Amino acid sequence: MGGLTSVKVSDIMSRNVLLLSADSTLKEVAAKMLERDVGSVIIVDSGGKCLGIITERDFLRLFKDEVSSFEPVEKYMVRNPITVREDTSVNEARNIMITHRIRHLPVVDYSGCVIGVLSYRDIFERIETLI
C-alpha cells in the first residue's frame, strides 16, 4: 500500500456527490440515490456543511425495521460523520475506513463544506491501477 501514501483523496474521490437537506424524506433520498446511481447521500445544512450521511446499508436496516418511507432522513442519518479533507492521503483515509468499519467518507474543504465523497470502491479501483 506504499503507493497510496502519496495519492491524495482529491485525486480519486467522487465529485458526483449527492447532497440533500435534513428534511428530505427517506423516499426522496432513496429515489435520488437510484436516479444518480450512488451508494450514499450526504446531508448538509443550507451552507453546504456536513450534518450527516445515509448509505445503502442504512436503508437495508430501515427496510428490515419497516420504517415509513415518509419519515425525514434527519431522524435516521448518521449524525456528524467522520470526514476527511481533500489533502488527506488515501492511505490515511483507508485506515480510517477500516478502523471505523465504514465504506463512505465525506470529503470537505478547509471551510467544512462538502466537495466530494470517498468510497471504498474508489480506493479499490485506485489500487488496481497501482498493481
C-alpha positions, 0 to 999 in steps of 0.5 A: 500500500506504499503507493497510496501514501502519496495519492491524495483523496482529491485525486480519486474521490467522487465529485458526483456527490449527492447532497440533500437537506435534513428534511428530505424524506427517506423516499426522496433520498432513496429515489435520488440515490437510484436516479444518480446511481450512488451508494450514499447521500450526504446531508448538509445544512443550507451552507453546504456543511456536513450534518450527516450521511445515509448509505445503502446499508442504512436503508437495508436496516430501515427496510428490515425495521419497516420504517415509513418511507415518509419519515425525514432522513434527519431522524435516521442519518448518521449524525456528524460523520467522520470526514476527511479533507481533500489533502488527506492521503488515501492511505490515511483515509483507508485506515480510517475506513477500516478502523471505523468499519465504514465504506463512505467518507465525506470529503470537505474543504478547509471551510467544512463544506462538502466537495466530494465523497470517498468510497471504498470502491474508489480506493479499490479501483485506485489500487488496481491501477497501482498493481 
